[in-house]
Amino acid sequence: MKKTYILSLAWIVSFLSVLGQEKAINLNALTLEEAIKYPLTHSPKIIAQRLKEQQAAYKLSQVKLDYLPDVYVTSDLRRNIIIPSTPIPASMIDPSAPEDELMYMRFNTPWSSGAGLNVTFDIFNPQTAGLKSEQEKQLKISRLDSRIVENELRATVSQAYIDCALAQIQLDAMAADTAYYTALSRETEDLYRREKVSLADKNNAEMNYNASLARFHQAKNILHNSRINLLICLGVEPDEYNLDQLWLADDIQSLYSKMDSGKILNGENPLSQRRQDELVSLSEIRTRNAVWKYAPSLSLSGYYGANYFGKELKLGNTDRWFGNSFVALSLRIPISRSLSTAKEVSRLRIQEQLERENLRDIRNNRLGELSRELVRLETCKNTYRLKQSNMKLITQNIAAKQAQLQKGYMLESEFSSEKLREQNALQEYLQAAHDLLSAYINLEKLTKN
């Protein structure tokens, strides 16, 4: 019974620990949606930006607490080695003493101490009056920064995913191309040994094989680098295991369908413009806070405690403790500081105007960029359709030419020329797909950020 209880407890602990672990991303058959979702909680950039947002939130909480009254306790213990004395008219002690006679009076004892409760509260302090509203704006800007970083990360991951998918297609095509030229080179070598073809034909076949093999290695290197880049964007370590596990589920057509069906344009202002609006508002708050520095400060302070005086240190003797307390209302009117305040207000007003001009510049640039990206997207769509049509046509041509080659109706060199056209058509198709998908990403980022 005891053993069963221990095993059950161990199973529950292990089950809870598994539930508490972070869900790792499945790199096999990785979709675009999964690739975008995962780094939003695991990317170092996202985590760092959210920590900055937390710092701004804590700063706002700290500013709010600074408005509370400052309550503290003070105490001290003094051993007065030399007790100060001061002259006073002797008539204050002895009415019969002459008017010009002085006597000396000590104003302390060998031992003295004090303890009490202090309270200070700024009823109005122009130095801190507007800090709360200023920090609230800072927090709002920090939250907008977090959203901007998220959108930037989405675009970066999407672009890395596209690059990796296109690199995989290119490598597959180069592998098939290399396999063809490998077989052709071996066949030509055999024909040359039987003196069926010339040395030039054999060398040309070997040169074509070498060129295809070089293209294969280049494509392999491009795919390797694109996989590393994608893993880094995901926030996953780019070690050999993860590189081997990475496999994309979406191809060009599925990516095009997802991006073409997505909603791009919206009626909201982009985040960068909204952020600049907040910066303009923040500069206005700072200017208003600086103007408040012309105003006087009003503060309330109080003290409640007692002082000890005695020839010997006997703090427990209540007869030697004397009460002390006060409440004070202080008014401080700035005079010389107003000169520096005037310069500060002038500087902040210039900064306010600068932020407004930056906002106008952002709006104008966005309108221009949006117009350019819309035209570019339409151009990329047309180019992609044409290159896709060419790719289908060249594939049909290769099938027809291969049938002619097998029947002996055409030479191997003519078929090699057709294969070269196929390679060029494939490169143009992949480039058109890259430009189109990148245009979708740029347009979405532009409308959001």
LOSEKOL-249741 format. One line per field, with one value per residue (C-alpha): residue number from 1; residue in one letter; chain; y, x, z. Coordinates in Angstrom, 3 decimals. Each point is the difference from the previous one (the first is absolute). Layout:
<sites>
n	c(NUM / ...) .
res	c(A / ...) .
chain	c(A / ...) .
c2	c(Y / ...) .
c1	c(X / ...) .
c3	c(Z / ...) .
</sites>
This chain:
<sites>
n	c(1 / 2 / 3 / 4 / 5 / 6 / 7 / 8 / 9 / 10 / 11 / 12 / 13 / 14 / 15 / 16 / 17 / 18 / 19 / 20 / 21 / 22 / 23 / 24 / 25 / 26 / 27 / 28 / 29 / 30 / 31 / 32 / 33 / 34 / 35 / 36 / 37 / 38 / 39 / 40 / 41 / 42 / 43 / 44 / 45 / 46 / 47 / 48 / 49 / 50 / 51 / 52 / 53 / 54 / 55 / 56 / 57 / 58 / 59 / 60 / 61 / 62 / 63 / 64 / 65 / 66 / 67 / 68 / 69 / 70 / 71 / 72 / 73 / 74 / 75 / 76 / 77 / 78 / 79 / 80 / 81 / 82 / 83 / 84 / 85 / 86 / 87 / 88 / 89 / 90 / 91 / 92 / 93 / 94 / 95 / 96 / 97 / 98 / 99 / 100 / 101 / 102 / 103 / 104 / 105 / 106 / 107 / 108 / 109 / 110 / 111 / 112 / 113 / 114 / 115 / 116 / 117 / 118 / 119 / 120 / 121 / 122 / 123 / 124 / 125 / 126 / 127 / 128 / 129 / 130 / 131 / 132 / 133 / 134 / 135 / 136 / 137 / 138 / 139 / 140 / 141 / 142 / 143 / 144 / 145 / 146 / 147 / 148 / 149 / 150 / 151 / 152 / 153 / 154 / 155 / 156 / 157 / 158 / 159 / 160 / 161 / 162 / 163 / 164 / 165 / 166 / 167 / 168 / 169 / 170 / 171 / 172 / 173 / 174 / 175 / 176 / 177 / 178 / 179 / 180 / 181 / 182 / 183 / 184 / 185 / 186 / 187 / 188 / 189 / 190 / 191 / 192 / 193 / 194 / 195 / 196 / 197 / 198 / 199 / 200 / 201 / 202 / 203 / 204 / 205 / 206 / 207 / 208 / 209 / 210 / 211 / 212 / 213 / 214 / 215 / 216 / 217 / 218 / 219 / 220 / 221 / 222 / 223 / 224 / 225 / 226 / 227 / 228 / 229 / 230 / 231 / 232 / 233 / 234 / 235 / 236 / 237 / 238 / 239 / 240 / 241 / 242 / 243 / 244 / 245 / 246 / 247 / 248 / 249 / 250 / 251 / 252 / 253 / 254 / 255 / 256 / 257 / 258 / 259 / 260 / 261 / 262 / 263 / 264 / 265 / 266 / 267 / 268 / 269 / 270 / 271 / 272 / 273 / 274 / 275 / 276 / 277 / 278 / 279 / 280 / 281 / 282 / 283 / 284 / 285 / 286 / 287 / 288 / 289 / 290 / 291 / 292 / 293 / 294 / 295 / 296 / 297 / 298 / 299 / 300 / 301 / 302 / 303 / 304 / 305 / 306 / 307 / 308 / 309 / 310 / 311 / 312 / 313 / 314 / 315 / 316 / 317 / 318 / 319 / 320 / 321 / 322 / 323 / 324 / 325 / 326 / 327 / 328 / 329 / 330 / 331 / 332 / 333 / 334 / 335 / 336 / 337 / 338 / 339 / 340 / 341 / 342 / 343 / 344 / 345 / 346 / 347 / 348 / 349 / 350 / 351 / 352 / 353 / 354 / 355 / 356 / 357 / 358 / 359 / 360 / 361 / 362 / 363 / 364 / 365 / 366 / 367 / 368 / 369 / 370 / 371 / 372 / 373 / 374 / 375 / 376 / 377 / 378 / 379 / 380 / 381 / 382 / 383 / 384 / 385 / 386 / 387 / 388 / 389 / 390 / 391 / 392 / 393 / 394 / 395 / 396 / 397 / 398 / 399 / 400 / 401 / 402 / 403 / 404 / 405 / 406 / 407 / 408 / 409 / 410 / 411 / 412 / 413 / 414 / 415 / 416 / 417 / 418 / 419 / 420 / 421 / 422 / 423 / 424 / 425 / 426 / 427 / 428 / 429 / 430 / 431 / 432 / 433 / 434 / 435 / 436 / 437 / 438 / 439 / 440 / 441 / 442 / 443 / 444 / 445 / 446 / 447 / 448 / 449) .
res	c(M / K / K / T / Y / I / L / S / L / A / W / I / V / S / F / L / S / V / L / G / Q / E / K / A / I / N / L / N / A / L / T / L / E / E / A / I / K / Y / P / L / T / H / S / P / K / I / I / A / Q / R / L / K / E / Q / Q / A / A / Y / K / L / S / Q / V / K / L / D / Y / L / P / D / V / Y / V / T / S / D / L / R / R / N / I / I / I / P / S / T / P / I / P / A / S / M / I / D / P / S / A / P / E / D / E / L / M / Y / M / R / F / N / T / P / W / S / S / G / A / G / L / N / V / T / F / D / I / F / N / P / Q / T / A / G / L / K / S / E / Q / E / K / Q / L / K / I / S / R / L / D / S / R / I / V / E / N / E / L / R / A / T / V / S / Q / A / Y / I / D / C / A / L / A / Q / I / Q / L / D / A / M / A / A / D / T / A / Y / Y / T / A / L / S / R / E / T / E / D / L / Y / R / R / E / K / V / S / L / A / D / K / N / N / A / E / M / N / Y / N / A / S / L / A / R / F / H / Q / A / K / N / I / L / H / N / S / R / I / N / L / L / I / C / L / G / V / E / P / D / E / Y / N / L / D / Q / L / W / L / A / D / D / I / Q / S / L / Y / S / K / M / D / S / G / K / I / L / N / G / E / N / P / L / S / Q / R / R / Q / D / E / L / V / S / L / S / E / I / R / T / R / N / A / V / W / K / Y / A / P / S / L / S / L / S / G / Y / Y / G / A / N / Y / F / G / K / E / L / K / L / G / N / T / D / R / W / F / G / N / S / F / V / A / L / S / L / R / I / P / I / S / R / S / L / S / T / A / K / E / V / S / R / L / R / I / Q / E / Q / L / E / R / E / N / L / R / D / I / R / N / N / R / L / G / E / L / S / R / E / L / V / R / L / E / T / C / K / N / T / Y / R / L / K / Q / S / N / M / K / L / I / T / Q / N / I / A / A / K / Q / A / Q / L / Q / K / G / Y / M / L / E / S / E / F / S / S / E / K / L / R / E / Q / N / A / L / Q / E / Y / L / Q / A / A / H / D / L / L / S / A / Y / I / N / L / E / K / L / T / K / N) .
chain	c(A / A / A / A / A / A / A / A / A / A / A / A / A / A / A / A / A / A / A / A / A / A / A / A / A / A / A / A / A / A / A / A / A / A / A / A / A / A / A / A / A / A / A / A / A / A / A / A / A / A / A / A / A / A / A / A / A / A / A / A / A / A / A / A / A / A / A / A / A / A / A / A / A / A / A / A / A / A / A / A / A / A / A / A / A / A / A / A / A / A / A / A / A / A / A / A / A / A / A / A / A / A / A / A / A / A / A / A / A / A / A / A / A / A / A / A / A / A / A / A / A / A / A / A / A / A / A / A / A / A / A / A / A / A / A / A / A / A / A / A / A / A / A / A / A / A / A / A / A / A / A / A / A / A / A / A / A / A / A / A / A / A / A / A / A / A / A / A / A / A / A / A / A / A / A / A / A / A / A / A / A / A / A / A / A / A / A / A / A / A / A / A / A / A / A / A / A / A / A / A / A / A / A / A / A / A / A / A / A / A / A / A / A / A / A / A / A / A / A / A / A / A / A / A / A / A / A / A / A / A / A / A / A / A / A / A / A / A / A / A / A / A / A / A / A / A / A / A / A / A / A / A / A / A / A / A / A / A / A / A / A / A / A / A / A / A / A / A / A / A / A / A / A / A / A / A / A / A / A / A / A / A / A / A / A / A / A / A / A / A / A / A / A / A / A / A / A / A / A / A / A / A / A / A / A / A / A / A / A / A / A / A / A / A / A / A / A / A / A / A / A / A / A / A / A / A / A / A / A / A / A / A / A / A / A / A / A / A / A / A / A / A / A / A / A / A / A / A / A / A / A / A / A / A / A / A / A / A / A / A / A / A / A / A / A / A / A / A / A / A / A / A / A / A / A / A / A / A / A / A / A / A / A / A / A / A / A / A / A / A / A / A / A / A / A / A / A / A / A / A / A / A / A / A / A / A / A / A / A / A / A / A / A / A / A / A / A / A / A / A / A / A / A / A / A / A / A / A / A / A / A / A / A / A / A / A / A / A / A / A / A / A / A / A / A / A / A / A / A) .
c2	c(0.000 / 2.384 / -0.885 / 0.642 / 3.392 / 1.006 / -1.069 / 1.913 / 3.111 / -0.263 / -0.367 / 3.096 / 2.054 / -1.078 / 0.730 / 3.500 / 0.650 / -0.966 / 2.342 / 2.780 / -0.331 / 2.256 / -1.565 / -0.353 / 0.751 / -2.926 / 0.670 / -2.876 / 1.197 / 3.567 / 2.262 / 3.750 / 0.624 / -2.101 / 1.718 / 3.413 / -0.938 / -1.681 / 2.881 / 2.393 / -1.684 / -1.298 / 2.551 / 1.885 / 3.262 / -0.423 / -0.962 / 2.945 / 2.466 / -1.335 / 0.366 / 3.647 / 0.356 / -1.466 / 2.476 / 2.868 / -1.404 / -0.265 / 3.533 / 1.257 / -1.836 / 1.552 / 3.494 / -0.503 / -1.087 / 3.103 / 2.124 / -1.596 / 1.806 / -0.793 / -1.467 / -0.890 / -0.308 / 1.822 / -0.490 / 1.037 / -0.292 / 2.623 / 0.216 / 3.710 / 0.235 / 3.806 / 1.505 / 3.289 / 3.161 / 3.408 / 3.345 / 1.335 / 3.139 / -0.772 / 1.832 / -2.914 / -2.163 / 2.632 / 3.071 / 1.988 / -0.425 / 3.011 / 0.358 / -0.360 / -3.108 / -3.299 / -3.568 / -3.204 / -2.785 / -3.489 / -1.243 / -3.743 / -2.870 / -2.569 / -2.478 / 0.748 / -2.037 / 0.394 / -2.280 / 0.745 / -0.595 / 2.210 / 0.621 / 2.007 / 0.457 / 2.071 / 1.672 / 1.372 / -0.510 / 1.231 / -2.276 / -3.145 / 1.155 / -1.377 / -3.092 / -2.347 / 1.098 / -0.033 / -3.541 / -1.156 / 1.183 / -1.790 / -3.239 / 0.414 / 0.587 / -3.077 / -2.104 / 1.301 / -0.883 / -3.549 / -0.292 / 1.461 / -2.546 / -2.797 / 1.093 / 0.349 / -3.509 / -1.363 / 1.529 / -1.238 / -3.554 / -0.019 / 1.143 / -2.587 / -2.714 / 1.026 / 0.062 / -3.469 / -1.397 / 1.413 / -1.242 / -3.514 / 0.081 / 1.264 / -2.753 / -2.696 / 1.342 / 0.136 / -3.567 / -1.239 / 2.010 / -1.438 / -3.539 / 0.520 / 1.369 / -2.787 / -2.641 / 1.928 / 0.281 / -3.740 / -0.838 / 2.332 / -1.472 / -3.465 / 1.156 / 1.640 / -3.213 / -1.748 / 2.872 / 0.961 / 3.687 / 2.411 / 1.194 / 3.425 / -1.567 / -1.936 / 3.115 / 2.075 / -2.617 / -0.003 / 3.815 / 0.030 / -2.489 / 2.134 / 3.117 / -1.777 / -1.341 / 3.499 / 1.338 / -2.826 / 0.875 / 3.679 / -0.843 / -2.270 / 2.818 / 2.455 / -2.424 / -0.596 / 3.732 / 0.612 / -2.749 / 1.501 / 3.409 / -1.413 / -1.810 / 3.162 / 1.976 / -2.652 / 0.298 / -3.606 / -1.073 / -0.677 / -3.211 / -3.013 / -1.838 / 2.869 / 0.580 / -3.630 / 0.079 / 3.165 / -0.690 / 2.454 / -0.986 / 2.953 / 0.306 / 2.977 / -0.473 / -0.422 / 3.050 / 2.030 / -1.107 / 0.911 / 3.418 / 0.836 / -0.833 / 1.967 / 3.431 / 2.563 / 3.462 / 1.278 / 3.297 / 0.351 / 2.212 / -1.986 / -0.503 / 2.229 / 2.889 / -0.631 / -0.158 / 3.356 / 1.415 / -1.072 / 1.612 / 3.274 / -0.316 / -0.818 / 3.098 / 2.112 / -1.470 / 0.702 / 3.604 / 0.455 / -1.535 / 2.379 / 3.020 / -1.168 / 0.587 / 3.729 / -0.695 / -0.062 / -3.295 / -0.645 / -2.712 / -1.195 / -1.489 / -1.180 / -1.476 / -1.769 / -1.154 / 0.740 / 1.127 / -1.363 / 2.162 / -1.240 / 0.019 / -3.779 / -2.400 / -1.371 / -0.184 / -1.832 / 3.053 / 1.472 / 3.228 / 0.881 / -0.349 / 3.137 / -0.023 / 1.697 / 0.292 / 2.375 / 0.357 / 2.262 / 1.248 / 1.146 / 2.135 / 0.280 / 2.546 / -0.416 / 3.144 / -0.719 / -3.478 / 1.618 / 1.042 / -3.618 / -1.010 / 2.465 / -1.595 / -3.479 / 0.966 / 1.456 / -3.169 / -2.275 / 2.059 / -0.471 / -3.737 / 0.013 / 1.639 / -2.484 / -2.959 / 1.474 / 0.326 / -3.592 / -1.080 / 1.852 / -1.593 / -3.494 / 0.545 / 1.233 / -2.805 / -2.609 / 1.224 / -0.109 / -3.425 / -1.387 / 1.176 / -1.468 / -3.338 / -0.372 / 0.552 / -2.292 / -2.725 / 0.167 / -0.125 / -2.992 / -1.790 / 0.403 / -1.019 / -3.055 / -1.163 / 0.388 / -1.810 / -2.732 / -0.410 / -0.149 / -2.653 / -2.151 / 0.446 / -0.861 / -3.097 / -1.114 / 0.729 / -2.086 / -2.949 / 0.298 / 0.432 / -2.976 / -2.157 / 1.177 / -0.743 / -3.528 / -0.581 / 1.422 / 2.981 / 2.525 / 0.199 / -0.052 / 3.455 / 1.427 / -1.523 / 1.461 / 3.427 / -0.554 / -1.027 / 3.243 / 1.923 / -1.933 / 1.055 / 3.639 / -0.230 / -1.553 / 2.735 / 2.676 / -1.720 / -0.258 / 3.635 / 1.080 / -2.031 / 1.542 / 3.533 / -0.601 / -1.549 / 2.655 / 2.695 / -1.448 / 0.015 / 3.567 / 1.298 / -1.661 / 1.355 / 3.464 / 0.056 / -1.187 / 1.676) .
c1	c(0.000 / 2.795 / 1.923 / -3.072 / -0.506 / 3.611 / -0.213 / -3.252 / 1.507 / 3.077 / -2.193 / -2.025 / 3.167 / 1.477 / -3.290 / -0.185 / 3.616 / -0.722 / -2.978 / 2.169 / 2.587 / -0.104 / -1.379 / 2.881 / -0.595 / -0.378 / 2.472 / -1.309 / -2.656 / 0.298 / -2.753 / 0.246 / -2.552 / 1.972 / 3.227 / -1.540 / -1.719 / 2.908 / 2.548 / -2.625 / 0.633 / 3.547 / 1.930 / 2.685 / -1.064 / -3.607 / 0.973 / 2.402 / -2.634 / -2.615 / 2.480 / 0.428 / -3.772 / -0.032 / 2.684 / -2.178 / -2.976 / 2.053 / 1.281 / -3.594 / -0.856 / 3.051 / -1.009 / -3.499 / 1.463 / 2.212 / -3.149 / -0.762 / 1.078 / 3.548 / -0.127 / 3.217 / 1.470 / 3.142 / 2.121 / 3.426 / 2.241 / 2.661 / 2.887 / 0.696 / 3.704 / -0.020 / -3.328 / -0.613 / -0.660 / -1.342 / -0.136 / -3.351 / -0.958 / 0.351 / -3.270 / -1.837 / 1.004 / 0.577 / -2.281 / 2.254 / 3.099 / 1.303 / -1.229 / 3.455 / 0.938 / 0.152 / -0.069 / 0.651 / -2.498 / 0.557 / -2.508 / 0.446 / 0.996 / 2.816 / -2.482 / -2.879 / -2.226 / -3.050 / -2.581 / -3.158 / -2.322 / 0.326 / -2.530 / 0.536 / -2.492 / 0.229 / -3.378 / 1.279 / 3.510 / 0.570 / 3.044 / -2.120 / -3.541 / -0.058 / 2.158 / -2.986 / -1.543 / 3.446 / 0.727 / -3.455 / 0.908 / 3.347 / -1.793 / -2.381 / 2.937 / 1.739 / -3.099 / -0.103 / 3.691 / -0.826 / -2.649 / 2.375 / 2.667 / -2.587 / -1.012 / 3.640 / 0.626 / -3.002 / 1.344 / 3.533 / -1.165 / -2.280 / 2.845 / 2.363 / -2.641 / -0.456 / 3.742 / 0.336 / -2.890 / 1.372 / 3.490 / -1.379 / -1.746 / 3.167 / 2.085 / -2.452 / 0.152 / 3.806 / 0.126 / -2.174 / 2.085 / 3.239 / -1.401 / -0.818 / 3.443 / 1.644 / -1.775 / 0.750 / 3.683 / 0.271 / -1.829 / 2.208 / 3.114 / -1.133 / -0.730 / 3.400 / 1.735 / -1.887 / 0.984 / -3.615 / 0.484 / 2.890 / 2.278 / -1.658 / -3.412 / 1.411 / 1.640 / -3.154 / -2.027 / 2.509 / 0.012 / -3.798 / 0.186 / 2.566 / -2.137 / -3.121 / 1.914 / 1.273 / -3.562 / -1.123 / 2.620 / -0.925 / -3.683 / 0.862 / 1.938 / -2.857 / -2.479 / 2.286 / 0.366 / -3.730 / -0.798 / 2.409 / -1.583 / -3.504 / 0.943 / 1.597 / -3.147 / -2.065 / 2.157 / 1.202 / 3.610 / 1.366 / 1.799 / 0.389 / -2.981 / -2.420 / 1.387 / -0.649 / -3.495 / -1.096 / -2.408 / -2.546 / -3.594 / -0.932 / 1.132 / -0.183 / -3.641 / -1.233 / 1.997 / -1.413 / -3.547 / 0.391 / 1.466 / -2.331 / -3.075 / 1.171 / -1.365 / 2.728 / -1.509 / -1.859 / -1.379 / 2.247 / 3.031 / 3.253 / 1.811 / 2.946 / -2.374 / -1.908 / 3.313 / 1.017 / -3.384 / 0.829 / 3.442 / -1.665 / -2.353 / 2.941 / 1.883 / -3.089 / -0.191 / 3.676 / -0.433 / -2.993 / 1.902 / 2.903 / -2.376 / -1.253 / 3.489 / -0.768 / -2.598 / 0.888 / 0.210 / -2.115 / 0.890 / -1.186 / 2.319 / -0.442 / 1.981 / -1.054 / 2.677 / 2.030 / 3.507 / 2.135 / 2.392 / 2.071 / 3.435 / 0.026 / -1.264 / -3.228 / -2.446 / -2.520 / -0.420 / -3.293 / 0.595 / 2.847 / -2.117 / -1.715 / -2.659 / 0.508 / -2.381 / -0.965 / -2.038 / 1.352 / -1.397 / 2.745 / -0.295 / 2.945 / -0.106 / 2.701 / 1.816 / 3.422 / -1.065 / -2.596 / 2.821 / 1.030 / -3.675 / -0.548 / 2.824 / -1.355 / -3.486 / 1.418 / 2.012 / -2.986 / -2.215 / 2.548 / 0.013 / -3.800 / 0.089 / 2.653 / -2.193 / -2.908 / 2.168 / 1.168 / -3.649 / -0.743 / 3.030 / -1.096 / -3.476 / 1.342 / 2.552 / -2.628 / -2.359 / 2.817 / 1.230 / -3.541 / -0.579 / 3.313 / -0.590 / -3.508 / 1.303 / 2.961 / -2.318 / -2.139 / 3.112 / 1.349 / -3.340 / 0.057 / 3.649 / -0.598 / -2.921 / 2.068 / 3.028 / -2.257 / -1.530 / 3.476 / 0.984 / -2.972 / 0.812 / 3.683 / -0.991 / -2.185 / 2.852 / 2.438 / -2.412 / -0.481 / 3.717 / 0.832 / -2.393 / 1.698 / 3.416 / -1.023 / -1.238 / 3.228 / -1.678 / 2.337 / 3.585 / 1.070 / 1.555 / -3.354 / -1.683 / 2.718 / -0.817 / -3.632 / 1.036 / 1.927 / -3.130 / -1.850 / 2.564 / -0.341 / -3.791 / 0.129 / 2.282 / -2.275 / -3.046 / 1.593 / 1.110 / -3.516 / -1.466 / 2.502 / -0.816 / -3.756 / 0.000 / 2.437 / -2.302 / -2.896 / 2.156 / 1.213 / -3.503 / -1.421 / 2.836 / -0.483 / -3.734 / 0.524 / 3.243) .
c3	c(0.000 / 0.927 / -3.150 / -2.147 / 1.641 / -0.657 / -3.664 / -0.468 / 1.575 / -2.224 / -3.096 / 0.933 / 0.573 / -3.307 / -1.804 / 1.468 / -0.912 / -3.590 / -0.075 / 1.399 / -2.707 / -3.025 / -3.120 / -2.422 / -3.649 / -2.366 / -2.796 / -2.115 / -2.474 / 1.332 / -1.338 / -0.482 / 2.762 / 2.495 / -1.009 / 0.660 / 3.274 / 1.781 / 0.129 / 1.400 / 3.366 / -0.480 / -2.040 / 1.991 / -1.679 / 1.105 / 3.539 / 0.262 / -1.221 / 2.413 / 2.845 / -1.016 / 0.105 / 3.508 / 1.028 / -1.230 / 1.940 / 3.190 / -0.551 / -0.196 / 3.239 / 1.630 / -1.120 / 1.433 / 3.349 / 0.065 / 0.386 / 3.378 / 3.193 / 1.067 / 3.504 / 1.820 / 3.491 / 1.156 / 3.073 / 1.193 / 3.081 / 0.759 / 2.448 / 0.259 / 0.854 / 0.069 / 0.998 / -1.839 / 2.028 / -0.992 / 1.811 / 1.161 / 2.062 / 3.677 / 0.640 / -1.633 / 2.945 / 2.716 / -0.358 / 2.364 / -2.197 / -1.917 / -3.598 / -1.563 / 2.026 / -1.903 / 1.120 / -1.909 / -0.421 / -1.300 / -2.584 / 0.296 / 2.281 / -0.301 / -1.445 / -2.367 / -2.254 / -2.172 / -1.642 / -1.904 / -2.913 / -3.089 / -2.758 / -3.174 / -2.796 / -3.154 / -0.461 / -3.294 / -1.364 / -3.573 / -0.309 / 0.352 / -0.794 / -3.561 / 0.358 / 0.199 / -3.308 / -1.628 / 1.140 / -1.133 / -3.485 / 0.239 / 0.885 / -2.933 / -2.344 / 1.392 / -0.696 / -3.562 / -0.319 / 1.067 / -2.699 / -2.580 / 0.938 / -0.274 / -3.492 / -1.013 / 1.268 / -1.914 / -3.196 / 0.681 / 0.739 / -3.044 / -2.231 / 1.493 / -0.527 / -3.630 / -0.629 / 1.496 / -2.054 / -3.252 / 0.842 / 0.519 / -3.382 / -1.635 / 1.600 / -1.121 / -3.552 / 0.075 / 1.340 / -2.866 / -2.449 / 1.365 / -0.184 / -3.673 / -0.869 / 2.013 / -2.088 / -3.189 / 0.845 / 0.687 / -3.208 / -2.035 / 1.628 / -1.039 / -3.563 / -0.178 / 1.010 / -2.807 / -2.320 / -0.589 / 0.968 / -0.248 / 2.771 / -0.147 / 0.672 / 2.957 / 1.439 / -0.488 / 1.846 / 2.855 / 0.112 / 0.190 / 2.864 / 1.858 / -0.477 / 1.283 / 2.998 / 0.801 / -0.165 / 2.298 / 2.634 / -0.196 / 0.432 / 2.931 / 1.664 / -0.574 / 1.586 / 2.974 / 0.649 / -0.432 / 2.522 / 2.514 / -0.507 / 0.486 / 3.227 / 1.372 / -0.831 / 1.784 / 3.110 / -0.380 / 0.259 / -3.520 / 0.954 / -2.258 / 1.498 / -0.578 / -3.495 / -0.866 / 1.528 / -1.792 / -2.843 / -1.405 / -0.710 / -2.245 / -3.613 / -2.341 / -0.943 / 3.573 / 1.122 / -2.869 / 0.828 / 3.693 / -0.671 / -2.880 / 2.098 / 3.026 / 0.887 / -0.530 / -0.106 / 3.063 / 1.204 / 3.054 / 0.069 / -0.062 / 3.282 / -0.914 / -0.677 / 3.217 / 1.859 / -1.451 / 1.051 / 3.542 / -0.259 / -1.015 / 2.968 / 2.274 / -1.156 / 0.753 / 3.504 / 0.600 / -1.138 / 2.296 / 2.916 / -0.630 / 0.049 / 3.409 / 1.381 / 0.044 / 2.706 / 3.714 / 1.851 / 3.081 / 2.506 / 3.378 / 2.628 / 3.548 / 2.875 / 3.169 / 2.439 / 3.127 / 0.986 / 2.833 / 2.049 / 2.931 / 1.623 / -0.122 / -2.646 / 1.484 / -2.876 / 2.188 / 2.259 / -1.227 / 1.920 / -2.371 / -3.133 / -1.297 / -2.696 / -3.349 / -2.959 / -2.780 / -3.187 / -2.742 / -3.299 / -2.362 / -3.112 / -2.387 / -2.818 / -2.681 / -1.145 / -1.489 / -1.123 / -2.280 / -2.314 / -0.698 / -0.135 / -2.854 / -1.995 / 0.715 / -1.179 / -3.226 / -0.635 / 0.612 / -2.298 / -2.766 / 0.729 / -0.154 / -3.421 / -1.114 / 0.989 / -1.966 / -3.089 / 0.464 / 0.135 / -3.234 / -1.627 / 1.100 / -1.442 / -3.342 / -0.277 / 0.858 / -2.709 / -2.534 / 1.125 / -0.001 / -3.563 / -1.159 / 1.739 / -1.444 / -3.533 / 0.679 / 1.288 / -3.131 / -2.182 / 1.934 / -0.388 / -3.776 / -0.212 / 2.168 / -2.142 / -3.166 / 1.441 / 1.357 / -3.468 / -1.538 / 2.519 / -0.978 / -3.690 / 0.411 / 2.006 / -2.904 / -2.410 / 2.049 / -0.013 / -3.782 / -0.685 / 2.189 / -1.996 / -3.207 / 1.502 / 0.910 / -3.540 / -1.426 / -1.675 / 1.662 / 1.259 / 3.634 / -0.405 / -1.089 / 3.020 / 2.252 / -1.399 / 0.915 / 3.521 / 0.294 / -0.958 / 2.681 / 2.603 / -1.030 / 0.090 / 3.469 / 1.326 / -1.450 / 1.520 / 3.442 / -0.173 / -1.001 / 2.888 / 2.411 / -1.181 / 0.222 / 3.476 / 1.243 / -1.383 / 2.029 / 3.137 / -0.555 / -0.685 / 3.122 / 2.121 / -1.484 / 0.757 / 3.591 / 1.023) .
</sites>
